């Protein structure tokens, strides 16, 4: 019978041409697969399984990168081959990536389409476990000034206070807003409550002289623009 080794498999145990760190140094990070990038953070595998295999298993179990992004510290700690230290490293790397995307506040993007707005928020909002309402504040030239997180909970007219949507917009003298909320189910199809809330927000914006440019419903990897579909907005 073949003897099973108790050794822990590390990156250096891989064939030279298969080592993610060496491939990154020679080809750049963009040339590596998601599993290879993850393997660099994990550094070591487990008995009988290389670190790249552990990384592949982790991505498969969680649902690839979106699932990894949604995973909690305890979720990662429970996975064989990760544990507390590696879980902390993974979450730190994910948070740094998110902060890089939000860096350079002096460079204010122009929101020219629903896709532009969704690009700013979809990565973070699409992974939230509860419904949230966020408001993108824009100036007169549609420069993005700020994203205000105003509400957490079910989105329907009996609970949402429309005044909360505009509080920060009034304070910053914003010219326009784009409202967004997420569907934790991952399906961004708008509900009747979504349409009713949209109508109430649009009417309130008219009273305050703040244009409501759109209401986005964010799912996992998808979004719906109610303005594009003509839902909740006057003809």
Backbone as CSV, one residue per row, in Angstrom:
resi,resn,N_x,N_y,N_z,CA_x,CA_y,CA_z,C_x,C_y,C_z
1,UNK,0.844,-1.196,0.000,0.000,0.000,0.000,0.878,1.243,0.000
2,UNK,0.484,2.225,-0.786,1.276,3.453,-0.877,1.154,4.248,0.420
3,UNK,2.238,4.713,0.916,2.255,5.485,2.159,1.822,6.917,1.884
4,UNK,0.874,7.414,2.681,0.381,8.784,2.534,1.250,9.730,3.338
5,UNK,1.724,10.757,2.697,2.587,11.725,3.371,1.770,12.628,4.270
6,UNK,2.339,13.020,5.422,1.708,13.966,6.328,2.164,15.392,6.056
7,UNK,2.953,15.579,5.014,3.502,16.908,4.739,2.409,17.859,4.302
8,UNK,2.574,19.130,4.677,1.684,20.183,4.206,2.217,20.708,2.887
9,UNK,1.369,20.790,1.892,1.791,21.215,0.574,1.856,22.731,0.506
10,UNK,3.015,23.240,0.114,3.232,24.674,0.018,3.457,25.056,-1.438
11,UNK,3.449,26.346,-1.717,3.653,26.815,-3.084,4.980,26.325,-3.639
12,UNK,6.011,26.308,-2.800,7.320,25.893,-3.300,7.369,24.416,-3.672
13,UNK,6.377,23.636,-3.236,6.336,22.219,-3.575,5.778,21.964,-4.974
14,UNK,5.175,22.981,-5.572,4.661,22.841,-6.927,5.797,22.869,-7.935
15,UNK,5.544,22.314,-9.115,6.533,22.422,-10.186,6.784,23.896,-10.477
16,UNK,8.020,24.214,-10.834,8.409,25.623,-10.958,7.482,26.400,-11.882
17,UNK,7.065,25.808,-12.992,6.207,26.512,-13.934,4.772,26.679,-13.459
18,UNK,4.434,25.999,-12.332,3.069,26.067,-11.811,2.965,26.924,-10.553
19,UNK,4.068,27.507,-10.113,4.044,28.280,-8.877,3.421,29.647,-9.130
20,UNK,2.320,29.965,-8.421,1.640,31.237,-8.688,2.504,32.469,-8.490
21,UNK,3.364,32.473,-7.465,4.194,33.661,-7.218,5.158,33.900,-8.367
22,UNK,5.767,32.822,-8.859,6.693,32.966,-9.974,5.952,33.385,-11.245
23,UNK,4.765,32.834,-11.446,3.974,33.216,-12.620,3.547,34.681,-12.540
24,UNK,3.205,35.128,-11.347,2.848,36.547,-11.177,4.038,37.446,-11.475
25,UNK,5.222,37.064,-10.974,6.411,37.879,-11.200,6.771,37.955,-12.676
26,UNK,6.554,36.840,-13.392,6.953,36.825,-14.795,5.905,37.336,-15.759
27,UNK,4.624,37.127,-15.416,3.552,37.433,-16.356,2.626,38.555,-15.898
28,UNK,2.696,38.909,-14.616,1.787,39.911,-14.079,0.574,39.262,-13.438
29,UNK,-0.025,39.965,-12.484,-1.151,39.400,-11.739,-2.339,39.092,-12.634
30,UNK,-2.519,39.868,-13.708,-3.655,39.662,-14.588,-3.639,38.335,-15.315
31,UNK,-2.485,37.689,-15.393,-2.378,36.414,-16.102,-2.785,35.223,-15.235
32,UNK,-2.932,35.438,-13.942,-3.234,34.337,-13.031,-4.738,34.109,-12.915
33,UNK,-5.091,32.859,-12.678,-6.494,32.520,-12.436,-6.891,32.984,-11.036
34,UNK,-8.197,32.988,-10.770,-8.668,33.350,-9.438,-8.087,32.413,-8.382
35,UNK,-8.025,31.131,-8.703,-7.498,30.164,-7.749,-6.019,30.413,-7.468
36,UNK,-5.257,30.774,-8.487,-3.831,31.043,-8.287,-3.617,32.278,-7.420
37,UNK,-4.404,33.324,-7.648,-4.296,34.524,-6.815,-4.652,34.200,-5.369
38,UNK,-5.698,33.410,-5.193,-6.102,33.011,-3.851,-5.041,32.151,-3.184
39,UNK,-4.391,31.296,-3.973,-3.342,30.425,-3.433,-2.169,31.232,-2.880
40,UNK,-1.862,32.362,-3.511,-0.777,33.207,-3.017,-1.101,33.729,-1.625
41,UNK,-2.368,34.052,-1.389,-2.775,34.532,-0.068,-2.798,33.397,0.953
42,UNK,-3.221,32.203,0.527,-3.312,31.066,1.452,-1.937,30.503,1.812
43,UNK,-1.022,30.489,0.843,0.381,30.079,1.012,0.586,28.571,1.184
44,UNK,-0.235,27.895,1.970,-0.030,26.467,2.208,-1.327,25.702,1.983
45,UNK,-1.161,24.449,1.556,-2.307,23.571,1.391,-2.517,22.731,2.628
46,UNK,-3.089,21.558,2.445,-3.307,20.632,3.553,-2.793,19.268,3.127
47,UNK,-2.843,18.328,4.025,-2.326,16.988,3.743,-2.951,16.409,2.477
48,UNK,-2.106,16.124,1.515,-2.552,15.489,0.288,-3.148,16.419,-0.747
49,UNK,-3.225,17.723,-0.450,-3.841,18.660,-1.398,-2.983,19.912,-1.481
50,UNK,-2.634,20.293,-2.701,-1.810,21.480,-2.888,-2.600,22.729,-2.547
51,UNK,-1.888,23.825,-2.356,-2.534,25.081,-2.009,-3.444,25.564,-3.140
52,UNK,-3.077,25.289,-4.400,-3.929,25.688,-5.521,-5.223,24.874,-5.507
53,UNK,-5.126,23.595,-5.182,-6.320,22.759,-5.092,-7.243,23.236,-3.974
54,UNK,-6.655,23.590,-2.838,-7.458,24.124,-1.729,-8.170,25.404,-2.170
55,UNK,-7.446,26.251,-2.899,-8.046,27.497,-3.388,-9.189,27.206,-4.353
56,UNK,-9.005,26.251,-5.242,-10.070,25.870,-6.190,-11.292,25.344,-5.443
57,UNK,-11.051,24.505,-4.422,-12.155,23.948,-3.637,-12.918,25.055,-2.912
58,UNK,-12.183,26.012,-2.369,-12.811,27.110,-1.638,-13.713,27.932,-2.561
59,UNK,-13.212,28.258,-3.740,-14.003,29.035,-4.692,-15.236,28.252,-5.140
60,UNK,-15.063,26.966,-5.396,-16.192,26.136,-5.840,-17.260,26.050,-4.751
61,UNK,-16.834,25.852,-3.508,-17.779,25.697,-2.401,-18.548,26.976,-2.125
62,UNK,-17.863,28.107,-2.199,-18.496,29.378,-1.851,-19.279,29.999,-3.004
63,UNK,-19.029,29.551,-4.226,-19.701,30.162,-5.373,-18.830,31.187,-6.063
64,UNK,-17.552,30.858,-6.232,-16.590,31.714,-6.927,-16.407,33.055,-6.189
65,UNK,-15.939,34.081,-6.895,-15.583,35.340,-6.227,-16.760,36.026,-5.535
66,UNK,-17.961,36.057,-6.130,-19.065,36.676,-5.385,-19.337,35.990,-4.051
67,UNK,-19.248,34.673,-4.027,-19.443,33.945,-2.781,-18.336,34.202,-1.783
68,UNK,-17.100,34.295,-2.266,-15.977,34.615,-1.388,-16.169,36.002,-0.777
69,UNK,-16.639,36.932,-1.583,-16.878,38.291,-1.097,-17.948,38.318,-0.009
70,UNK,-18.954,37.461,-0.116,-20.036,37.430,0.866,-19.691,36.623,2.109
71,UNK,-18.660,35.797,2.040,-18.337,34.897,3.150,-17.934,35.667,4.396
72,UNK,-18.370,35.174,5.542,-18.011,35.787,6.821,-16.704,35.188,7.337
73,UNK,-16.186,35.803,8.370,-14.968,35.292,9.010,-15.178,33.857,9.474
74,UNK,-16.317,33.579,10.110,-16.573,32.225,10.608,-16.743,31.230,9.466
75,UNK,-17.343,31.663,8.361,-17.467,30.789,7.184,-16.090,30.336,6.704
76,UNK,-15.171,31.285,6.611,-13.829,30.976,6.116,-13.051,30.132,7.113
77,UNK,-13.176,30.458,8.389,-12.456,29.686,9.411,-12.854,28.220,9.391
78,UNK,-14.100,27.947,9.055,-14.603,26.572,9.090,-14.132,25.733,7.912
79,UNK,-13.581,26.373,6.888,-13.177,25.639,5.696,-11.825,24.969,5.923
80,UNK,-11.736,23.694,5.592,-10.484,22.945,5.779,-9.367,23.548,4.929
81,UNK,-8.287,23.922,5.572,-7.164,24.526,4.866,-7.110,26.033,5.011
82,UNK,-8.081,26.621,5.707,-8.070,28.073,5.893,-7.741,28.400,7.342
83,UNK,-8.704,28.366,8.250,-8.451,28.679,9.651,-8.417,30.171,9.928
84,UNK,-8.268,30.550,11.206,-8.391,31.965,11.607,-7.398,32.911,10.941
85,UNK,-6.132,32.542,10.892,-5.121,33.458,10.346,-5.353,33.714,8.854
86,UNK,-5.581,32.648,8.097,-5.793,32.806,6.659,-7.123,33.498,6.372
87,UNK,-8.138,33.225,7.196,-9.425,33.906,7.023,-9.247,35.408,7.176
88,UNK,-8.469,35.807,8.175,-8.213,37.235,8.384,-7.472,37.836,7.197
89,UNK,-6.500,37.106,6.646,-5.751,37.599,5.495,-6.657,37.777,4.279
90,UNK,-7.540,36.810,4.055,-8.435,36.893,2.901,-9.389,38.080,3.027
91,UNK,-9.980,38.251,4.201,-10.913,39.357,4.393,-10.206,40.699,4.310
92,UNK,-8.974,40.759,4.804,-8.200,42.003,4.701,-7.908,42.336,3.241
93,UNK,-7.557,41.319,2.448,-7.273,41.549,1.032,-8.524,42.023,0.292
94,UNK,-9.665,41.420,0.594,-10.921,41.824,-0.045,-11.279,43.265,0.314
95,UNK,-11.084,43.623,1.583,-11.412,44.984,2.006,-10.467,46.001,1.379
96,UNK,-9.195,45.657,1.257,-8.247,46.559,0.595,-8.640,46.775,-0.862
97,UNK,-9.048,45.694,-1.534,-9.487,45.831,-2.921,-10.677,46.767,-3.040
98,UNK,-11.600,46.643,-2.087,-12.763,47.525,-2.097,-12.352,48.974,-1.854
99,UNK,-11.434,49.193,-0.916,-11.010,50.563,-0.613,-10.224,51.188,-1.765
100,UNK,-9.474,50.381,-2.477,-8.778,50.900,-3.659,-9.793,51.426,-4.665
101,UNK,-10.898,50.676,-4.827,-11.927,51.098,-5.788,-12.576,52.417,-5.391
102,UNK,-12.565,52.716,-4.087,-13.190,53.944,-3.603,-12.190,55.071,-3.365
103,UNK,-10.920,54.801,-3.620,-9.878,55.774,-3.309,-9.909,56.977,-4.242
104,UNK,-9.087,57.968,-3.907,-8.950,59.197,-4.694,-10.270,59.957,-4.758
105,UNK,-10.712,60.484,-3.612,-11.982,61.200,-3.587,-11.995,62.459,-4.431
106,UNK,-10.811,62.972,-4.802,-10.756,64.178,-5.631,-11.173,63.893,-7.073
107,UNK,-11.073,62.639,-7.463,-11.455,62.273,-8.825,-12.907,61.800,-8.811
108,UNK,-13.817,62.713,-9.085,-15.238,62.414,-8.988,-15.750,61.911,-10.345
109,UNK,-16.231,60.675,-10.408,-16.723,60.154,-11.689,-18.006,60.847,-12.115
110,UNK,-18.221,60.900,-13.414,-19.460,61.430,-13.966,-20.418,60.264,-14.205
111,UNK,-21.634,60.399,-13.711,-22.648,59.363,-13.901,-23.459,59.721,-15.137
112,UNK,-23.191,59.041,-16.229,-23.882,59.332,-17.472,-24.910,58.302,-17.873
113,UNK,-25.005,57.213,-17.108,-25.924,56.137,-17.460,-26.191,55.285,-16.230
114,UNK,-27.232,54.458,-16.255,-27.452,53.524,-15.147,-26.257,52.594,-14.915
115,UNK,-25.590,52.214,-15.981,-24.423,51.333,-15.838,-23.310,52.011,-15.055
116,UNK,-23.120,53.314,-15.274,-22.107,54.055,-14.521,-22.421,54.029,-13.030
117,UNK,-23.697,54.256,-12.703,-24.105,54.258,-11.296,-23.948,52.870,-10.683
118,UNK,-24.393,51.848,-11.416,-24.302,50.484,-10.901,-22.854,50.071,-10.666
119,UNK,-21.958,50.533,-11.534,-20.539,50.161,-11.399,-19.950,50.649,-10.083
120,UNK,-20.477,51.746,-9.554,-19.946,52.300,-8.306,-20.351,51.488,-7.082
121,UNK,-21.480,50.825,-7.155,-22.046,50.228,-5.941,-22.300,48.730,-6.016
122,UNK,-22.285,48.164,-7.213,-22.750,46.792,-7.357,-21.875,45.781,-6.630
123,UNK,-20.559,46.001,-6.625,-19.657,45.039,-5.987,-20.006,44.872,-4.516
124,UNK,-20.180,45.986,-3.821,-20.467,45.920,-2.389,-21.932,45.612,-2.125
125,UNK,-22.816,46.292,-2.833,-24.239,46.168,-2.530,-24.790,44.803,-2.912
126,UNK,-24.243,44.210,-3.962,-24.742,42.920,-4.421,-24.476,41.776,-3.477
127,UNK,-23.626,41.989,-2.472,-23.297,40.914,-1.536,-23.939,41.095,-0.166
128,UNK,-24.734,42.156,0.016,-25.312,42.428,1.325,-26.401,41.406,1.661
129,UNK,-26.418,40.909,2.905,-27.401,39.888,3.269,-28.791,40.432,3.573
130,UNK,-28.902,41.764,3.758,-30.193,42.390,4.000,-30.432,43.484,2.969
131,UNK,-31.707,43.831,2.780,-32.007,44.936,1.881,-31.470,46.234,2.475
132,UNK,-30.835,47.030,1.620,-30.328,48.347,1.991,-30.778,49.354,0.948
133,UNK,-30.940,50.596,1.364,-31.210,51.692,0.442,-30.037,52.655,0.510
134,UNK,-29.428,52.892,-0.635,-28.337,53.854,-0.746,-28.752,54.956,-1.711
135,UNK,-28.165,56.126,-1.529,-28.465,57.255,-2.403,-27.155,57.836,-2.931
136,UNK,-27.019,57.892,-4.241,-25.876,58.539,-4.878,-26.223,60.016,-5.074
137,UNK,-25.383,60.888,-4.537,-25.604,62.331,-4.627,-24.779,62.893,-5.774
138,UNK,-25.411,63.725,-6.614,-24.758,64.257,-7.808,-24.857,65.780,-7.826
139,UNK,-23.867,66.417,-8.470,-23.927,67.865,-8.630,-24.637,68.204,-9.943
140,UNK,-24.594,69.465,-10.338,-25.331,69.907,-11.536,-24.784,69.312,-12.820
141,UNK,-23.544,68.798,-12.794,-22.951,68.187,-13.988,-22.889,66.667,-13.868
142,UNK,-23.657,66.146,-12.935,-23.743,64.696,-12.703,-22.444,64.080,-12.198
143,UNK,-21.583,64.896,-11.579,-20.434,64.333,-10.876,-20.912,63.658,-9.590
144,UNK,-20.371,62.501,-9.311,-20.733,61.776,-8.093,-20.052,62.439,-6.900
145,UNK,-20.853,62.941,-5.986,-20.324,63.610,-4.807,-20.114,62.651,-3.641
146,UNK,-21.082,61.754,-3.463,-21.054,60.909,-2.269,-22.115,59.828,-2.419
147,UNK,-21.882,58.681,-1.785,-22.922,57.663,-1.664,-23.336,57.583,-0.207
148,UNK,-24.584,57.859,0.055,-25.113,57.855,1.418,-25.899,56.573,1.660
149,UNK,-25.547,55.858,2.720,-26.252,54.629,3.085,-27.325,55.016,4.093
150,UNK,-28.581,54.977,3.668,-29.624,55.612,4.466,-30.555,54.649,5.174
151,UNK,-30.596,53.391,4.744,-31.634,52.532,5.307,-31.246,51.077,5.158
152,UNK,-31.631,50.280,6.174,-31.445,48.833,6.104,-32.729,48.168,6.554
153,UNK,-33.238,47.280,5.752,-34.489,46.595,6.067,-35.334,46.442,4.829
154,UNK,-36.518,45.865,4.978,-37.391,45.646,3.836,-37.800,46.976,3.208
155,UNK,-37.797,47.004,1.886,-38.102,48.234,1.155,-39.580,48.235,0.780
156,UNK,-40.382,48.958,1.550,-41.772,49.180,1.173,-42.269,50.457,1.816
157,UNK,-43.384,50.943,1.304,-43.843,52.293,1.640,-44.189,52.460,3.101
158,UNK,-44.552,51.402,3.791,-44.959,51.541,5.188,-43.770,51.754,6.128
159,UNK,-42.558,51.447,5.659,-41.391,51.571,6.526,-40.419,52.669,6.090
160,UNK,-40.297,52.894,4.791,-39.338,53.892,4.322,-39.842,55.295,4.617
161,UNK,-38.972,56.118,5.168,-39.279,57.522,5.382,-38.592,58.304,4.265
162,UNK,-39.392,58.813,3.366,-38.849,59.426,2.154,-37.913,60.583,2.489
163,UNK,-38.201,61.279,3.583,-37.331,62.390,3.968,-35.895,61.971,4.205
164,UNK,-35.682,60.723,4.655,-34.320,60.230,4.887,-33.536,60.145,3.580
165,UNK,-34.243,59.894,2.487,-33.590,59.770,1.189,-32.895,61.081,0.808
166,UNK,-33.511,62.194,1.188,-33.019,63.501,0.726,-32.248,64.280,1.780
167,UNK,-32.141,63.753,2.986,-31.518,64.531,4.070,-30.102,64.980,3.705
168,UNK,-29.267,64.058,3.284,-27.879,64.411,2.962,-27.801,65.220,1.680
169,UNK,-28.706,64.968,0.745,-28.733,65.736,-0.504,-29.006,67.207,-0.222
170,UNK,-29.937,67.482,0.682,-30.231,68.866,1.064,-29.026,69.492,1.755
171,UNK,-28.404,68.727,2.635,-27.259,69.237,3.386,-26.094,69.606,2.463
172,UNK,-25.863,68.801,1.425,-24.747,69.042,0.509,-25.151,69.879,-0.708
173,UNK,-26.408,70.287,-0.739,-26.924,71.058,-1.879,-26.750,70.292,-3.189
174,UNK,-27.016,69.005,-3.153,-26.917,68.172,-4.354,-28.032,68.540,-5.318
175,UNK,-27.728,68.465,-6.602,-28.716,68.804,-7.623,-29.592,67.616,-7.996
176,UNK,-29.067,66.420,-7.816,-29.799,65.224,-8.240,-29.378,64.025,-7.401
177,UNK,-30.207,63.008,-7.404,-29.890,61.774,-6.691,-30.241,60.578,-7.569
178,UNK,-29.562,59.480,-7.308,-29.944,58.175,-7.847,-30.130,57.265,-6.642
179,UNK,-31.304,56.695,-6.528,-31.609,55.799,-5.415,-31.296,54.374,-5.846
180,UNK,-30.784,53.584,-4.922,-30.499,52.172,-5.218,-30.837,51.328,-4.008
181,UNK,-31.369,50.159,-4.254,-31.510,49.189,-3.170,-31.245,47.801,-3.735
182,UNK,-30.913,46.890,-2.866,-30.524,45.544,-3.280,-31.605,44.532,-2.956
183,UNK,-31.607,43.458,-3.715,-32.425,42.284,-3.429,-31.472,41.161,-3.013
184,UNK,-31.416,40.798,-1.738,-30.487,39.744,-1.291,-30.694,38.406,-1.986
185,UNK,-31.874,38.180,-2.540,-32.118,36.932,-3.272,-31.248,36.820,-4.514
186,UNK,-30.735,37.969,-4.974,-29.927,37.988,-6.192,-30.714,38.343,-7.430
187,UNK,-32.046,38.280,-7.355,-32.912,38.595,-8.492,-33.326,40.066,-8.407
188,UNK,-32.910,40.898,-9.364,-33.209,42.326,-9.283,-34.578,42.726,-9.840
189,UNK,-35.442,41.767,-10.133,-36.755,42.106,-10.677,-37.504,43.005,-9.693
190,UNK,-37.989,44.161,-10.132,-38.666,45.085,-9.214,-40.016,44.551,-8.756
191,UNK,-40.337,44.828,-7.505,-41.608,44.412,-6.914,-42.606,45.566,-6.968
192,UNK,-43.885,45.315,-6.708,-44.857,46.419,-6.619,-44.470,47.460,-5.574
193,UNK,-43.912,47.013,-4.446,-43.458,47.966,-3.428,-42.334,48.847,-3.957
194,UNK,-41.434,48.267,-4.769,-40.345,49.057,-5.358,-40.911,50.193,-6.209
195,UNK,-41.953,49.899,-6.965,-42.558,50.927,-7.818,-43.248,51.995,-6.991
196,UNK,-43.950,51.569,-5.927,-44.644,52.536,-5.072,-43.642,53.459,-4.374
197,UNK,-42.547,52.889,-3.894,-41.510,53.698,-3.249,-40.915,54.681,-4.248
198,UNK,-40.680,54.226,-5.462,-40.104,55.089,-6.498,-40.997,56.293,-6.756
199,UNK,-42.288,56.047,-6.911,-43.216,57.158,-7.162,-43.181,58.176,-6.030
200,UNK,-43.149,57.688,-4.788,-43.121,58.596,-3.635,-41.834,59.413,-3.606
201,UNK,-40.706,58.779,-3.951,-39.419,59.484,-3.939,-39.375,60.532,-5.048
202,UNK,-39.854,60.175,-6.229,-39.858,61.117,-7.356,-40.696,62.345,-7.017
203,UNK,-41.860,62.144,-6.423,-42.728,63.271,-6.062,-42.087,64.143,-5.000
204,UNK,-41.432,63.526,-4.024,-40.754,64.300,-2.982,-39.599,65.104,-3.570
205,UNK,-38.878,64.518,-4.527,-37.784,65.244,-5.176,-38.267,66.489,-5.893
206,UNK,-39.459,66.413,-6.507,-40.010,67.583,-7.194,-40.277,68.715,-6.202
207,UNK,-40.775,68.368,-5.036,-41.065,69.384,-4.020,-39.786,70.049,-3.510
208,UNK,-38.707,69.281,-3.464,-37.429,69.796,-2.951,-36.539,70.364,-4.055
209,UNK,-36.993,70.267,-5.299,-36.203,70.703,-6.453,-34.894,69.916,-6.555
210,UNK,-34.986,68.637,-6.265,-33.852,67.714,-6.417,-34.296,66.622,-7.384
211,UNK,-33.621,66.528,-8.515,-34.023,65.563,-9.542,-33.708,64.135,-9.099
212,UNK,-34.656,63.257,-9.242,-34.428,61.826,-9.012,-34.197,61.198,-10.379
213,UNK,-32.935,60.897,-10.671,-32.564,60.450,-12.009,-32.894,58.981,-12.262
214,UNK,-32.879,58.186,-11.211,-33.124,56.750,-11.414,-33.313,56.074,-10.069
215,UNK,-33.844,54.879,-10.131,-33.892,53.964,-8.994,-33.387,52.629,-9.502
216,UNK,-32.263,52.187,-8.968,-31.659,50.924,-9.383,-31.988,49.832,-8.373
217,UNK,-32.320,48.661,-8.882,-32.457,47.482,-8.040,-31.256,46.587,-8.336
218,UNK,-30.470,46.325,-7.299,-29.202,45.607,-7.457,-29.373,44.147,-7.052
219,UNK,-28.988,43.239,-7.947,-28.948,41.821,-7.629,-27.506,41.338,-7.641
220,UNK,-27.316,40.060,-7.757,-25.975,39.486,-7.803,-25.511,39.443,-9.257
221,UNK,-24.648,40.409,-9.603,-24.122,40.483,-10.957,-25.085,41.099,-11.956
222,UNK,-26.249,41.564,-11.497,-27.243,42.165,-12.388,-27.899,43.344,-11.686
223,UNK,-28.492,44.207,-12.471,-29.262,45.303,-11.900,-30.397,45.645,-12.858
224,UNK,-31.390,46.346,-12.325,-32.502,46.852,-13.138,-32.616,48.347,-12.895
225,UNK,-32.711,49.113,-13.971,-32.983,50.540,-13.901,-34.469,50.758,-14.088
226,UNK,-35.152,51.246,-13.041,-36.582,51.501,-13.168,-36.848,52.645,-14.136
227,UNK,-35.925,53.602,-14.230,-36.104,54.699,-15.168,-36.081,54.183,-16.613
228,UNK,-35.130,53.309,-16.912,-35.050,52.745,-18.263,-36.308,51.971,-18.618
229,UNK,-36.896,51.320,-17.637,-38.103,50.528,-17.899,-39.372,51.356,-17.789
230,UNK,-39.230,52.631,-17.423,-40.411,53.476,-17.312,-41.307,53.102,-16.142
231,UNK,-40.724,52.608,-15.060,-41.486,52.148,-13.904,-41.321,53.124,-12.748
232,UNK,-42.424,53.710,-12.331,-42.375,54.621,-11.199,-42.023,56.050,-11.568
233,UNK,-41.693,56.292,-12.826,-41.345,57.628,-13.302,-42.426,58.095,-14.273
234,UNK,-42.811,59.373,-14.173,-43.839,59.909,-15.060,-43.355,59.906,-16.493
235,UNK,-44.258,59.737,-17.399,-43.915,59.770,-18.831,-43.394,61.148,-19.207
